[in-house]
Amino acid sequence: MKIQPSDKALLDWAGDSLAIGLFEDAVELTGELAKLDEQFAGVLKELIAEEEFTAKAYSTIFTRVSAGGSIRKVILVGLGKPEALKLETLRRAAAAVAKVAKKQKSKTLAVSFPVWNNQPAATAQAITEGTQLALYQDIRFKSEPEDKGAKIETVDLLGLSGQEAAITLANHIVSGVILARELVAAPANEVTPITLAETARAIATEHGIEVTILEREDCEKLGMGAFLGVAQASDLPPKFIHLTYKPEGTPKRKLAIIGKGLTFDSGGLNIKGAGSGIETMKIDMGGAGATLGAAKAIAQIKPDVEVHFISAATENMISGHAMHPGDILRASNGKTIEVNNTDAEGRLTLADALVYTDKLGVDAMVDLATLTGACVIALGDDIAGLYTNDDAVASQLQQAAETAGEKLWRMPMEEKYFEGLKSGIADMKNTGPRPGGSITAALFLKQFIKDTPWAHLDIAGPVWTDKENGYNSSGATGYGVRTLVNWVLAQ
């Protein structure tokens, strides 16, 4: 599918389906729309009246307008109240249109939406993202894909001529989101720590960036006892992944993104029981998926910022070699951890990843992790939790998420709660009491950073959706990629 800008007017475009965005309670056809309706003998006005269409956000109606004319069908999509128009509105409206056009077997589609905030580039990018993401389907594991209908081949963005760069930017970002979706959605027998390392190498080779993969022996030399404690029960070797994008010339800033990379989480000896969601624990590498997706996008966009992408990848399994509840692990910064719950393993892998990253001399670092069910209880399935003591980083990430349409909410870092992690025989335990569980998890991570500005994103909720939602099909969402890319580009 090719998405391209167009300077054609509504009355001049020819193709299968023409999609027009209308604001809520402002559906009277005037100006160019009135002339278009005249061309179709008043069928649009009649359709609006018959369907009682008020243009509520993302609602759609459509009709066939001619058998032999220049346009076969017209799709009307609601944009909600004009004062509430956001980039996310355009993104989701484009998704709604794309789904209708596909179902109607349209090969060519034109989209006519208002320009958001006098910013045609941002408008073109949002429409492109919504269209591409809505039409993506993961059919890798189906022997006979159900979708055998006609595909949309071209999408013209009317009134957005000259926005080729914005469309290209959107395509790069979408490629990263789709990579993240595919990594998270694939089962644990397909995506292993080895697979994640191979994916990192493929990104490095294709886009000319640096890659280092530390093997178990390398991690042992660095004293990564927390990470290796989690990895010791798996038959598959752990992989510590470090991708580095460097721009030409002196970078404006140096950043790091760290993703939790548990390709399957059994819970360890504190095994997850029936009804615990163990069958979905392939998604526990959602942070690593977003990190690699962001790496792929950034490597194509080539900003003037140096970015490090890091993940300590392993499985959390059960065997005679498994760490026991009560074991004491020593992280690479020398801190000791009493393991009072082997199912709180992600923070152990992140501990050594954060120590490693903190030594790189970056200006700021962000980690993403499907870390706690407590965050889902607090914020639901659609919103990630943001934990940081750095107001500047918090503001940057909140703005990046707002632009991306990925929901984020800043949570408190209540230092007093760290008392719940105190151990009588080690520096800390890996879990605290049930109340405030997502906060104590963030406070645990904080112990493995010195002075680098840092933020933690708990993405346990939005990394997966059971129901189709806007431009997200059911399954993996690729959450975090677009926010991370926006954060990097805003530096």
C-alpha positions as CSV (number, residue, x, y, z in Angstrom):
1,M,0.0,0.0,0.0
2,K,1.3,3.4,-0.9
3,I,0.2,6.5,1.0
4,Q,0.9,9.8,-0.8
5,P,0.1,13.5,-0.6
6,S,-2.2,15.0,-3.1
7,D,-3.1,18.5,-4.2
8,K,-6.3,17.5,-5.9
9,A,-9.6,19.0,-4.8
10,L,-12.6,16.9,-3.8
11,L,-14.3,17.5,-7.1
12,D,-11.3,16.4,-9.1
13,W,-10.3,13.2,-7.4
14,A,-11.2,9.9,-9.1
15,G,-11.1,6.4,-7.5
16,D,-12.9,3.8,-5.5
17,S,-13.7,5.5,-2.2
18,L,-13.6,9.1,-1.0
19,A,-13.5,9.6,2.8
20,I,-14.5,13.0,4.3
21,G,-14.2,14.0,7.9
22,L,-17.0,16.0,9.5
23,F,-17.2,17.7,12.9
24,E,-20.0,16.7,15.3
25,D,-23.3,18.6,14.8
26,A,-21.8,20.4,11.8
27,V,-22.9,18.0,9.1
28,E,-24.6,20.5,6.8
29,L,-22.9,20.3,3.5
30,T,-21.6,23.7,2.3
31,G,-19.0,25.0,-0.1
32,E,-17.1,22.3,-1.9
33,L,-19.1,19.5,-0.1
34,A,-22.3,21.0,-1.4
35,K,-21.0,21.0,-4.9
36,L,-19.9,17.4,-4.5
37,D,-23.3,16.5,-3.3
38,E,-24.9,18.2,-6.3
39,Q,-22.7,16.1,-8.5
40,F,-24.2,13.0,-6.8
41,A,-27.8,14.2,-7.1
42,G,-28.1,15.0,-3.3
43,V,-27.4,11.4,-2.2
44,L,-25.0,12.6,0.6
45,K,-27.5,14.9,2.2
46,E,-30.1,12.2,2.0
47,L,-27.7,9.6,3.6
48,I,-26.9,11.9,6.5
49,A,-30.6,12.5,7.2
50,E,-31.6,8.8,6.8
51,E,-28.8,7.6,9.1
52,E,-29.3,10.5,11.5
53,F,-25.5,11.0,11.3
54,T,-24.2,13.5,13.8
55,A,-20.5,12.9,13.2
56,K,-19.6,11.7,16.7
57,A,-16.0,10.8,16.8
58,Y,-15.1,7.7,14.7
59,S,-18.6,7.0,13.6
60,T,-18.9,6.2,9.9
61,I,-21.5,6.0,7.2
62,F,-21.0,5.2,3.5
63,T,-22.9,4.9,0.3
64,R,-22.4,4.0,-3.4
65,V,-22.8,7.1,-5.4
66,S,-22.5,6.1,-9.0
67,A,-22.0,3.0,-11.2
68,G,-19.9,4.6,-13.9
69,G,-18.7,7.8,-12.4
70,S,-15.3,8.9,-11.2
71,I,-16.0,7.9,-7.6
72,R,-17.7,4.6,-6.6
73,K,-18.3,5.3,-2.9
74,V,-18.2,8.1,-0.3
75,I,-17.4,7.4,3.3
76,L,-18.3,10.0,6.0
77,V,-16.4,9.8,9.3
78,G,-17.1,11.8,12.5
79,L,-14.3,13.8,14.1
80,G,-16.2,14.8,17.2
81,K,-16.2,18.4,18.5
82,P,-13.9,20.8,16.7
83,E,-12.5,22.1,19.9
84,A,-11.5,18.6,20.9
85,L,-9.7,17.8,17.7
86,K,-6.3,16.1,18.4
87,L,-3.8,14.2,16.4
88,E,-5.2,11.0,18.0
89,T,-8.6,12.0,16.6
90,L,-7.2,12.0,13.1
91,R,-5.3,8.8,13.7
92,R,-8.4,6.9,14.9
93,A,-10.7,8.4,12.3
94,A,-8.2,7.3,9.6
95,A,-8.3,3.8,11.1
96,A,-12.1,3.8,10.9
97,V,-12.1,4.9,7.3
98,A,-9.4,2.3,6.3
99,K,-11.4,-0.5,7.8
100,V,-14.5,0.5,5.9
101,A,-12.7,1.0,2.7
102,K,-11.0,-2.4,3.0
103,K,-14.3,-4.1,3.7
104,Q,-15.8,-2.4,0.7
105,K,-13.0,-3.8,-1.4
106,S,-11.6,-0.4,-2.4
107,K,-8.3,-0.5,-4.1
108,T,-7.9,3.3,-4.2
109,L,-8.9,5.6,-1.3
110,A,-8.7,9.4,-0.8
111,V,-8.9,11.0,2.7
112,S,-10.0,14.6,3.2
113,F,-9.5,15.7,6.8
114,P,-9.0,19.1,8.3
115,V,-5.5,20.2,9.2
116,W,-4.8,19.9,12.9
117,N,-3.5,23.1,14.5
118,N,-2.2,24.5,11.2
119,Q,0.3,21.7,11.1
120,P,0.0,19.8,7.8
121,A,3.1,17.6,8.5
122,A,1.7,16.3,11.9
123,T,-1.7,15.8,10.2
124,A,-0.2,13.7,7.4
125,Q,1.8,11.7,9.8
126,A,-1.2,10.9,12.1
127,I,-3.4,9.9,9.2
128,T,-0.6,7.7,7.8
129,E,0.0,6.0,11.1
130,G,-3.7,5.3,11.7
131,T,-4.2,3.9,8.3
132,Q,-1.2,1.6,8.3
133,L,-1.7,0.3,11.8
134,A,-5.4,-0.3,11.3
135,L,-4.8,-2.4,8.2
136,Y,-2.0,-4.5,9.6
137,Q,-2.9,-8.1,10.2
138,D,-0.7,-10.8,11.8
139,I,-1.4,-13.9,9.8
140,R,2.1,-15.5,10.2
141,F,0.8,-18.6,12.0
142,K,-2.3,-19.3,9.9
143,S,-2.1,-22.0,7.3
144,E,-5.0,-20.5,5.4
145,P,-5.4,-16.8,6.1
146,E,-9.1,-15.8,6.2
147,D,-8.5,-12.4,4.6
148,K,-8.4,-13.1,0.8
149,G,-10.2,-9.9,-0.3
150,A,-8.9,-7.0,-2.3
151,K,-6.2,-4.9,-0.7
152,I,-6.0,-1.1,-0.6
153,E,-3.3,-0.2,-3.0
154,T,-3.1,3.6,-2.8
155,V,-4.3,6.2,-0.3
156,D,-4.3,9.9,-1.4
157,L,-4.1,12.5,1.4
158,L,-6.1,15.4,-0.1
159,G,-5.0,18.9,0.7
160,L,-1.6,17.7,2.1
161,S,0.6,18.2,-0.9
162,G,4.3,18.4,-0.1
163,Q,4.1,16.2,3.0
164,E,6.2,13.3,1.6
165,A,8.7,13.6,4.5
166,A,5.9,13.4,7.1
167,I,4.6,10.2,5.4
168,T,8.0,8.7,5.3
169,L,8.5,9.5,9.0
170,A,5.2,7.8,9.8
171,N,6.2,4.7,7.7
172,H,9.5,4.4,9.6
173,I,7.7,4.6,13.0
174,V,5.0,2.2,11.9
175,S,7.6,-0.4,10.8
176,G,8.9,-0.2,14.4
177,V,5.5,-0.6,15.9
178,I,4.8,-3.6,13.7
179,L,8.1,-5.2,14.6
180,A,7.1,-4.8,18.3
181,R,3.7,-6.2,17.7
182,E,5.1,-9.3,15.9
183,L,7.7,-10.0,18.6
184,V,5.1,-9.7,21.4
185,A,2.4,-11.7,19.6
186,A,4.6,-14.6,18.7
187,P,4.6,-17.6,21.0
188,A,7.5,-18.4,23.3
189,N,8.6,-21.3,21.1
190,E,9.1,-18.8,18.3
191,V,10.5,-15.8,20.1
192,T,13.3,-16.8,22.5
193,P,16.2,-14.9,23.9
194,I,18.1,-16.1,20.9
195,T,15.5,-14.7,18.6
196,L,15.6,-11.3,20.2
197,A,19.4,-11.3,19.8
198,E,19.1,-12.3,16.2
199,T,16.5,-9.6,15.6
200,A,18.9,-7.0,17.1
201,R,21.6,-8.2,14.8
202,A,19.3,-8.0,11.8
203,I,18.4,-4.4,12.7
204,A,22.1,-3.5,13.0
205,T,23.0,-5.1,9.7
206,E,20.1,-3.7,7.8
207,H,20.5,-0.1,9.1
208,G,24.2,0.1,9.8
209,I,24.2,0.6,13.6
210,E,26.3,-1.1,16.3
211,V,25.4,-4.2,18.1
212,T,26.9,-6.1,21.0
213,I,25.5,-9.3,22.4
214,L,26.8,-10.4,25.8
215,E,26.7,-14.1,26.4
216,R,26.4,-15.8,29.8
217,E,30.1,-15.8,30.4
218,D,30.3,-12.1,29.6
219,C,27.6,-11.4,32.1
220,E,29.3,-13.5,34.7
221,K,32.5,-11.4,34.3
222,L,30.4,-8.2,34.8
223,G,28.9,-9.7,38.0
224,M,25.3,-9.7,36.7
225,G,24.1,-12.0,39.5
226,A,20.5,-10.7,39.5
227,F,20.0,-11.3,35.7
228,L,21.7,-14.6,35.7
229,G,19.8,-15.8,38.8
230,V,16.6,-15.5,36.8
231,A,18.2,-17.1,33.7
232,Q,19.7,-20.1,35.5
233,A,16.7,-22.5,35.2
234,S,16.2,-22.1,31.4
235,D,17.6,-24.5,28.9
236,L,18.0,-21.5,26.6
237,P,21.0,-19.2,27.0
238,P,20.5,-15.7,28.2
239,K,21.3,-12.8,25.8
240,F,22.3,-9.3,26.9
241,I,21.5,-7.1,24.0
242,H,23.0,-3.7,23.3
243,L,22.3,-1.8,20.1
244,T,23.8,1.7,19.6
245,Y,22.6,4.3,17.1
246,K,25.1,7.1,16.5
247,P,24.5,10.0,14.2
248,E,27.1,11.6,12.0
249,G,29.0,14.3,13.8
250,T,28.6,15.2,17.5
251,P,25.3,14.1,19.0
252,K,23.1,16.7,20.6
253,R,22.2,14.3,23.4
254,K,22.9,10.7,24.5
255,L,19.9,8.6,25.6
256,A,19.2,5.1,26.5
257,I,16.1,2.8,26.3
258,I,16.0,-0.4,28.3
259,G,13.3,-3.1,27.8
260,K,12.4,-6.0,30.0
261,G,13.0,-9.1,27.9
262,L,11.4,-12.1,29.6
263,T,10.4,-14.2,26.6
264,F,8.4,-16.4,28.8
265,D,7.6,-16.1,32.5
266,S,6.4,-19.3,34.3
267,G,6.8,-17.6,37.7
268,G,9.7,-19.8,38.6
269,L,9.2,-21.9,41.7
270,N,6.5,-19.4,42.7
271,I,4.8,-20.8,39.7
272,K,1.8,-19.0,38.1
273,G,-1.3,-21.2,38.6
274,A,-4.4,-21.8,36.5
275,G,-6.3,-18.5,36.0
276,S,-3.1,-16.5,36.5
277,G,-2.7,-15.7,32.8
278,I,0.3,-18.0,32.4
279,E,-0.7,-18.8,28.8
280,T,-0.2,-15.1,27.9
281,M,3.3,-14.8,29.4
282,K,4.8,-14.6,26.0
283,I,4.0,-10.9,26.3
284,D,6.5,-10.4,29.2
285,M,9.1,-9.2,26.7
286,G,6.8,-6.3,25.7
287,G,9.4,-3.8,26.9
288,A,12.1,-5.5,24.8
289,G,9.8,-5.6,21.8
290,A,9.2,-1.8,22.1
291,T,12.9,-1.2,22.6
292,L,13.8,-3.1,19.4
293,G,10.9,-1.5,17.5
294,A,12.1,1.9,18.5
295,A,15.6,0.9,17.5
296,K,14.4,0.0,14.0
297,A,12.5,3.3,13.6
298,I,15.3,5.5,15.0
299,A,17.9,3.8,12.8
300,Q,15.8,4.7,9.7
301,I,14.9,8.2,10.8
302,K,18.5,9.1,11.7
303,P,18.1,11.9,14.3
304,D,21.1,13.8,15.6
305,V,20.9,12.0,19.0
306,E,22.9,9.0,20.1
307,V,20.6,6.3,21.5
308,H,21.4,3.0,23.2
309,F,18.9,0.2,23.2
310,I,19.4,-2.5,25.8
311,S,17.6,-5.6,27.0
312,A,18.6,-8.5,29.3
313,A,16.8,-11.3,27.6
314,T,16.0,-14.6,29.2
315,E,13.2,-17.0,30.2
316,N,12.0,-17.5,33.8
317,M,11.6,-21.2,34.0
318,I,11.5,-24.1,36.5
319,S,14.2,-26.8,36.8
320,G,16.6,-28.3,39.3
321,H,18.8,-25.2,38.6
322,A,16.0,-22.7,39.4
323,M,16.6,-20.0,42.0
324,H,14.7,-20.7,45.2
325,P,12.5,-18.4,47.2
326,G,14.9,-17.2,49.9
327,D,18.0,-17.1,47.7
328,I,20.3,-14.1,47.8
329,L,21.5,-12.7,44.6
330,R,24.2,-10.1,44.1
331,A,23.7,-7.5,41.3
332,S,26.5,-6.0,39.3
333,N,26.6,-2.9,41.5
334,G,27.3,-5.1,44.6
335,K,23.8,-4.8,46.1
336,T,22.3,-7.9,47.5
337,I,18.8,-9.0,47.0
338,E,16.8,-11.6,48.9
339,V,14.4,-13.3,46.5
340,N,11.1,-13.6,48.4
341,N,9.2,-14.2,45.2
342,T,10.6,-15.8,42.0
343,D,7.7,-14.4,40.0
344,A,9.1,-10.9,40.5
345,E,11.9,-11.7,38.2
346,G,11.6,-8.8,35.7
347,R,13.0,-6.3,38.2
348,L,16.0,-8.6,38.8
349,T,16.9,-8.6,35.1
350,L,16.4,-4.9,34.9
351,A,18.6,-4.3,37.9
352,D,21.7,-5.4,36.0
353,A,20.6,-3.8,32.8
354,L,20.2,-0.4,34.6
355,V,23.6,-0.7,36.3
356,Y,25.1,-1.4,32.9
357,T,23.3,1.5,31.2
358,D,24.1,3.9,34.0
359,K,27.8,3.5,33.2
360,L,27.4,4.6,29.6
361,G,27.4,8.2,30.4
362,V,24.0,9.0,28.9
363,D,22.0,12.2,29.6
364,A,18.8,10.3,30.4
365,M,17.5,6.7,30.4
366,V,14.0,5.2,30.2
367,D,13.1,1.6,31.0
368,L,9.9,-0.1,29.8
369,A,8.5,-3.3,31.5
370,T,5.4,-5.4,31.8
371,L,6.3,-5.2,35.4
372,T,3.3,-5.4,37.7
373,G,-0.3,-6.5,37.8
374,A,-0.6,-3.8,40.5
375,C,-0.2,-1.1,37.8
376,V,-3.0,-2.6,35.8
377,I,-5.2,-2.6,38.9
378,A,-4.4,1.1,39.4
379,L,-4.7,2.3,35.9
380,G,-6.5,-0.3,33.9
381,D,-5.6,-1.9,30.6
382,D,-5.1,1.2,28.5
383,I,-2.8,3.4,30.6
384,A,0.9,2.9,31.4
385,G,2.4,4.1,34.7
386,L,5.2,6.6,34.7
387,Y,7.6,6.6,37.6
388,T,10.4,9.1,38.0
389,N,11.8,11.8,40.4
390,D,12.9,13.8,37.4
391,D,10.3,16.4,36.4
392,A,12.0,17.3,33.1
393,V,12.1,13.7,31.9
394,A,8.5,13.2,33.1
395,S,7.4,16.2,31.1
396,Q,9.2,15.1,28.0
397,L,7.7,11.6,28.2
398,Q,4.2,12.9,28.9
399,Q,4.3,15.2,25.9
400,A,5.8,12.4,23.7
401,A,2.9,10.1,24.7
402,E,0.3,12.8,24.2
403,T,1.5,13.3,20.6
404,A,1.6,9.6,20.0
405,G,-1.8,9.0,21.4
406,E,-0.4,6.5,23.9
407,K,-1.9,7.0,27.4
408,L,0.5,7.6,30.2
409,W,-0.1,8.6,33.9
410,R,2.6,9.8,36.3
411,M,2.5,7.9,39.6
412,P,4.1,8.8,42.9
413,M,7.6,7.7,44.0
414,E,6.8,7.5,47.7
415,E,10.2,6.9,49.2
416,K,8.7,5.7,52.5
417,Y,7.3,2.6,50.7
418,F,10.9,1.3,50.3
419,E,10.7,0.2,53.9
420,G,8.5,-2.6,52.7
421,L,11.5,-3.9,50.7
422,K,13.9,-4.1,53.6
423,S,15.5,-7.4,54.3
424,G,17.0,-8.7,57.5
425,I,19.8,-10.6,55.8
426,A,20.3,-8.7,52.5
427,D,20.2,-5.1,51.2
428,M,16.6,-5.5,50.0
429,K,14.0,-8.0,49.1
430,N,12.7,-8.1,45.5
431,T,9.0,-7.6,46.5
432,G,7.2,-5.6,49.2
433,P,3.7,-5.8,50.6
434,R,0.7,-5.9,48.2
435,P,-0.4,-2.3,48.7
436,G,1.5,0.1,46.4
437,G,3.1,-2.9,44.6
438,S,3.8,-0.9,41.4
439,I,5.5,1.9,43.4
440,T,7.7,-0.5,45.4
441,A,8.7,-2.1,42.1
442,A,9.8,1.3,40.8
443,L,11.7,2.0,44.0
444,F,13.5,-1.3,43.7
445,L,14.7,-0.3,40.2
446,K,15.8,3.1,41.5
447,Q,18.4,1.4,43.7
448,F,20.4,0.4,40.6
449,I,20.9,3.9,39.2
450,K,23.3,6.6,40.5
451,D,22.8,10.1,39.1
452,T,21.5,9.6,35.6
453,P,18.0,11.1,35.0
454,W,15.7,8.1,34.8
455,A,12.1,7.1,34.3
456,H,10.4,3.8,34.5
457,L,7.3,2.9,32.4
458,D,5.1,0.0,33.6
459,I,3.4,-1.1,30.4
460,A,1.7,-4.2,31.7
461,G,-1.8,-3.0,30.7
462,P,-1.5,-1.4,27.3
463,V,1.0,-3.8,25.7
464,W,-1.9,-6.2,24.8
465,T,-5.6,-5.8,24.1
466,D,-8.2,-8.6,23.9
467,K,-10.5,-6.5,21.7
468,E,-10.0,-4.5,18.6
469,N,-9.6,-0.9,19.6
470,G,-9.2,1.9,17.1
471,Y,-6.1,1.2,15.0
472,N,-5.1,-1.7,17.3
473,S,-6.4,-5.1,16.4
474,S,-6.8,-7.6,19.2
475,G,-3.5,-8.9,20.4
476,A,-0.2,-7.0,20.7
477,T,-0.4,-3.3,20.4
478,G,3.3,-2.3,20.0
479,Y,2.7,0.2,22.8
480,G,5.6,2.4,23.6
481,V,7.4,2.6,20.2
482,R,5.8,5.8,19.1
483,T,6.2,7.5,22.5
484,L,9.9,6.5,22.6
485,V,10.5,7.8,19.1
486,N,8.8,11.1,19.9
487,W,10.9,11.4,23.0
488,V,14.1,10.9,21.1
489,L,13.1,13.3,18.3
490,A,12.1,16.0,20.7
491,Q,15.6,16.3,22.2
